[in-house]
Structure formats: C-alpha cells, structure tokens
Amino acid sequence: MTDDYGSPHLKAQINKIITIFNISDNMEDMWKNFEKAKSRQMNYLEPPYKFDENGHTVEEDNDLP
C-alpha cells in the first residue's frame, strides 16, 4: 500500500493491529488486548470499578456474604 493507493480505512485498521502487537508481551497478551480494543470499539466495556457521587472510585468489599 502506498500513500496514493489503498483504502485509508484499511490503513487505519492495519495500524491498530500493529499497535496492539507492539504493546503486547506475547501472543496471549496480544489476543487479550485485541479483544479489549474490539470491545471498546463496540462500546461493550464496563468499567471494573464503581464511582461515588463525587466521581471518585469506590472499592468493593468482596469479603461480605
């Protein structure tokens, strides 16, 4: 693909995948990062924490029955 030929969307997709490869430590990590990026793109990611009324994170007490 050259600057004057090819789809800009395809080039962007390839750049995203290359970035995921570069930030990953191994193939397992790469697939986790890929799934995370895919989930974020589809707005399926739920934050793993809760917020209080002031916008601060709240720790969950997992020891309670």
C-alpha positions as CSV (number, residue, x, y, z in Angstrom):
1,M,0.0,0.0,0.0
2,T,1.3,3.4,-0.9
3,D,0.2,6.9,0.1
4,D,-1.6,7.4,-3.3
5,Y,-3.2,3.9,-3.4
6,G,-5.3,1.9,-1.0
7,S,-8.1,2.5,1.4
8,P,-7.5,4.9,4.3
9,H,-9.8,2.8,6.4
10,L,-7.7,-0.4,5.7
11,K,-4.5,1.5,6.5
12,A,-6.0,2.7,9.9
13,Q,-7.1,-0.9,10.7
14,I,-3.6,-2.3,9.9
15,N,-2.1,0.5,12.1
16,K,-4.4,-0.5,15.0
17,I,-3.4,-4.2,14.8
18,I,0.3,-3.3,14.6
19,T,0.0,-1.1,17.6
20,I,-1.7,-4.0,19.5
21,F,1.2,-6.3,18.5
22,N,3.7,-3.7,19.7
23,I,2.2,-3.2,23.1
24,S,1.7,-6.9,23.8
25,D,4.2,-9.0,25.7
26,N,3.3,-12.3,24.0
27,M,0.5,-13.9,21.8
28,E,-1.8,-14.5,24.8
29,D,-1.4,-10.8,25.8
30,M,-2.0,-9.8,22.2
31,W,-5.3,-11.6,22.0
32,K,-6.4,-10.1,25.3
33,N,-5.5,-6.6,24.0
34,F,-7.2,-7.3,20.7
35,E,-10.5,-8.4,22.4
36,K,-10.3,-5.3,24.7
37,A,-9.8,-3.0,21.8
38,K,-12.7,-4.7,19.9
39,S,-15.0,-4.4,23.0
40,R,-14.1,-0.7,23.4
41,Q,-14.8,0.0,19.8
42,M,-18.2,-1.7,20.1
43,N,-18.9,0.2,23.5
44,Y,-19.3,-3.1,25.4
45,L,-16.6,-2.5,28.0
46,E,-17.9,-2.0,31.5
47,P,-15.5,-0.2,33.9
48,P,-14.2,-2.7,36.6
49,Y,-15.0,-0.2,39.3
50,K,-17.8,2.0,40.7
51,F,-17.9,5.7,41.3
52,D,-19.3,7.7,44.2
53,E,-21.3,10.9,43.9
54,N,-18.0,12.9,43.7
55,G,-16.6,10.9,40.8
56,H,-14.1,9.0,42.9
57,T,-13.6,5.3,42.6
58,V,-15.1,3.1,45.3
59,E,-13.5,-0.1,46.4
60,E,-15.9,-3.1,46.5
61,D,-15.9,-5.2,49.6
62,N,-15.7,-8.7,48.3
63,D,-15.4,-10.3,51.8
64,L,-19.1,-9.7,52.6
65,P,-21.5,-12.6,52.1
